[in-house]
Amino acid sequence: MMIAGTHLRRRDIFYLGLTARHYIPRLPDYNTSVNVHDHKLKRPELASAKSKKLWDGLENLKERTQGSLIPSTLKHMEEDAEFKLTASNLKKLGQKKLTREEKKNRQRALDRIGIPNFLSFWRAEKKKQGIEDKEKWLRRTAVEILQLNIGLYCNQACNHCHVESSPKRSEMMDRDTADRCLHILQNSPAVHTLDITGGAPELCSNFRHLVTEARKMKPELKIIDRCNLTVLLEPGEHNEI
């Protein structure tokens, strides 16, 4: 397994032998949509008295997150000028239009310094190899890496995050989806790497389930946890490694 560039032997991964004593974070358990442009920043909705409470939201946040980055992250989100501008544009333009505008701005910035777009670069590289037939540019091979985004909930809120993860996001991969991913892994003999990302993937309630079952299926499987490291200092996460 690799966490932020650090390689761990299998015997070093303590969470493979889970017990009922391990901490289970009280987080939402929703399906994670792959359509990132559909995701929207919004305040947690208050559950009615008759509905089942799925998430504690910001209630008693200080007590629940003692020693956590989450309170300071939420405060920073309210004060940071760039984040407030993005949130304002998101509300005004909508996710799809904002995404298109960001794409145009990035392309213009690259054009100003003479960086070609990907298609032009790819065409030039293939021409150097004597390949000009578009049909020969790409050839499908067996899938070797299974990457899973298992949730957008995170203890940080970074301006550069391409999926806009933060403590305000509630999207999570549920158990049925996680089991379906494990089924695909089991029936994909060419896959040698499971790459788990988020959000902060460790804060998803099905993170340990995915890692444990994947290791049982394929003992030699390489597992990558795209960890921000600060999550290991969150309450209840000290036994993650």
N, C-alpha and C positions, 0 to 999 in steps of 0.2 A: 504493500500500500504506500501511497505517496501523499503527504500533506504539505502543501506549500514548498515543494522541492525536497522534502525530507523523506528518505526511504525507511520503511519499517519492516522488520521481519514479521512473519505471521505470528510467531509466538509472543511478539511484543504488542499485538493488538488485543488488549484486555477485554474489549467489549464483545468479543466473539462468544464468550461464555456468559450470556446474560442471565440475570436472576430477577425475581420479582422485586428485589430491593432497589433496582436501578431506577433512577429518576425518569419519569415520563412527563415531558413538558405539556402544560395545559395550553395547547395551541389549536387553531382551527384545522380541520381535516377536509379540505376541498379538492376537487379536481383542478389540476394546473393546465390552463389552456396554452397551446403552443402558439396561438395568435397573439404575439406580444402587443401588436398595435391595438388590440381590443381592451388591454388592461387600463384601468383608470385609477388615479389616486382619489381616495375618498375617506371620509371619517368613518370609523366603525359604526354600524347601525345598532341601535339599542334594541335588544330583544324584548318582546312583550312578556308580560308576566306568565302568560299561558304557553309560550313557546319554550322549547328546550334551549338551554344556554350552551352555545357551542364555543364561545370565546369570552374571556374576561375583559377583553378590550383594554381601556385605560383605567378601569376601576381598580382602586387600591394599587396602582402601578408602583408607587414608591416602596411599599412593603414587599410586593412580589418580586421586585427587581433590585433589591438591595445589593450594591456592589456591581450592578449591571451598567452597560453603556447605553441602554435603551432610553432612560430619562434624558440624558444629555444629548442623545441623537435627536429625540423629538423636539427638544428645546432649540437645537441647532437648525432643524428644519423650519421652525417658525421664524428664525432670525436671519438665516442666510439669504443674501440678496439674490444670488443666482438661482437657488431653489424656489424662492418666491416668484421670480420671473418665469421660471419654467412652469410652475403650477398655474400662474395667471394665463400664460399662453396656452396651456393644456385646456383650461376651462374655456378660453375664448375660441380656440381653433379646433379643438377636438384632437384625439390621438392620431388619427390617420393623417390629417393635414399637417399637424406638427411634425410628424415623422418625415413627411415629404419635404417640409421646409428645412429640417435639419440635414437631410440627405443632400439637398441642393447647396446648402451653405458649406458642407464638408467638401463637395465636389468643386465648388468655386475656390475654396482655399487651396485645394490640390492643384487646380488649374493655374493659380497665380504663381506657384513655384515650379510649374512645369512637370508635374507628376501625371503620367497618363492614367486613364481609367483602366479597370482590370481587363476588359475585353481587348483594348488596344495593346496592352502589355502582353497578354496571353498570345495574341495573334503574332506579335513580333518575336516572342520566344519560340513559338512553333516554327516560324519561318526560318529562324537560325538553325533549327534541326532538320530543315528541308521538308517540313510538313505544311502544306497549304490547304489541304482538303479538310473542311470543317468536320466531316464525318470521322476523321481520324484523330481529332484533337483529344477527345475523351473516350476512355474505354472503361466500362464498369467492371469492377473486381469484387470479390467477396467482402462483406462488411466485417471489419476486424475490431472496431471500437464502438461500444454502445454508450452514448452519452445521455444522461437523464437529468433534466431540470425538475427537481422534486418539490420546489416551492419558492415563493417570492418573499416570504417573511425573513427579515434580517435584523440583526441588532445594530446595524449601521445604515446610513443613507448617503451614498456617494454620488456626487454630481455626474461622474463618468459612467455610472452603472447603466448598461444597455437594456436592462429589464426594469429599471427604476425600483429596485428592492428597497425596503425600509421596514421599520417596526409597524407601520400603518398598513402594510400589505397582509392579506389574509389567505391568499391562494396557496393551497397545499395539495400534494399528491395523496389520494386516499389509498386504503389498503387494497382494494380491488385493482386499481391501476398499477400499484406496485407489484402485485402478484402477476398481473399480465406481463409486465416488463420482465419479471423473473422467468416466466414461461418462454418468452421470446429468447432470453439469454440461454436457457437450457436447450433450446432447439436451434441454436446458431453456433455450430461447432467452430467456425472460423473466428469468432469473437474471442480475443485474448485480453481485452481491457474494458473494464467498467468505469466510466468517467461520470462522477456524481457532482452536480453543481446546483446552484440556487440563484437567489437568496443565500442564506446561510443554511446549507443542506442539513447540518447537524441539528437544527431546530425543528426539522420536520419529524413528526411522530413516527414515520415509517423509515427513517434513515437506518436505524440499527437493524430493523427487519430485512431491509434490502441487502445490507452488507453481510449479515450473518447467513442468510439463505444463499446468496450468491457464492460465498466462500464454500458452503457445503456442496453446492453443485459442481463448482470448478475450483479445486484446491489451489491450482497454479494460476488462477485468474489474477491479473494485475488490477488493483482497485485504486482509483484516484479520487481523493476527496478534496475538492477545491475550497479549502478552508481559509477564512480570513484571519485565523489564529486568535483574534480577540474573543471569538465565540467560546473558546475553551475556558475563558475566565468568567463566563456567565454562570449564574447560580444553577447548580445541578449538572453542569457540563464538565466538571473537573475529571470525571472518570471516562471521558470520551476516547482517550488514547490508552 
